[in-house]
Amino acid sequence: MVVDILAALGEPTRLAVMQLLWEEGELCACQLIPRLDATQSRVSRHMQVLKQAGLVTDRRDAQRVLYSINPTLAPEVRDILGSVMAAAGAAERRVA
């Protein structure tokens, strides 16, 4: 399970998605597409991987699909995710 989570987070676009969801909460695909500079199909593919890893959930709101971090993540998985998000944020600050 940990390997699946880290593998899902190992791709830069998926890591960026998780950072956005971690910092901002629920977002729709229409908000992710321009912020990631990605096509709708590319975002959908990445979201599917994150869903399969159990990291995100989605819900329909009329014609929009809203994504959020899975609220039922086990505490140890949430800790791993928090550590990855902190490390990614620190790396961004060093580059900037």
N, C-alpha and C positions, 0 to 999 in steps of 0.2 A: 504494500500500500504506500509506504513512504517513497519507494522508488518511483511509483506511478505519479505521485504528486510532484516530486522533484523533476521528473522527466517532462511533465506538463508545464512546469514553470521554467524549464530550461530554454524555451523558445522565446526570443525577445518580444514578439508581439503579444504572446500570452502573458508574459510577465508584466508588460505595460497595461494590459487589460486588468490584471489582478491589482496592480497599483492603483488604477483609477477606481475600481470598486472598493478597495480597502480605504482609500481616502475620502471618496465621495458617496459611497453607498450605492443604491440601486440606480442603474443607468439603462437606457434603451439602446438597442443596436444603432438607431439613428444618431445617437450622441457619440457612440464609440467610433463609428466609421470616419468622420472627419478628424477626430482627435488622434486616430491611429494612422491617418492617411492611407486607408485600406478600402478595398471594395467590399460590398455587402457579402459576397460569397466567401471572401477570405475571412472576414470577421465571423461568419457563421461556422466555418470550418474550425477556427480556433475555439469558439465557444463550445462546440461539440466536444472537443478534446477536454476542455476544462470541466464540462458537465460529466463526462465519462470518468474523469479522475475524482469526481465528487466534490470539487472545489466551488462550483457555482450552481445556482438554481435559476430557473427562468419562469416567468409567468406572462400570460397574455393580458394586455390591457387594450381592448378594442383591436386595432390593427398593429399595435406595437408589441414587441417582445422586450420585456424588462428583465435584466440580469442582476443578480446580487450574489454576494458570497454566501455559500451554503450555511444557514443558521444552525444546522445540526452537526457541524463539524465536531469531531471528537476534540477534547481539550488539547491533547498532544499534537493533533494536526493543526489546530489553530495556533499553537505555540510555534510550530515549524513555519507556518505561513507568516506569522508575525516576525520571526527572525529573518526570513527571506526578504520581506518587505523592508525591514530596517536596513539590511545589508544593501539592498538595491537603492534605497534612498541615499545612504551614505556614499555609495559609488557615484551616483548622479551629482551629489554636492561636490565631490572631489573633482569631477570633470568640469563642472561649471565655473 
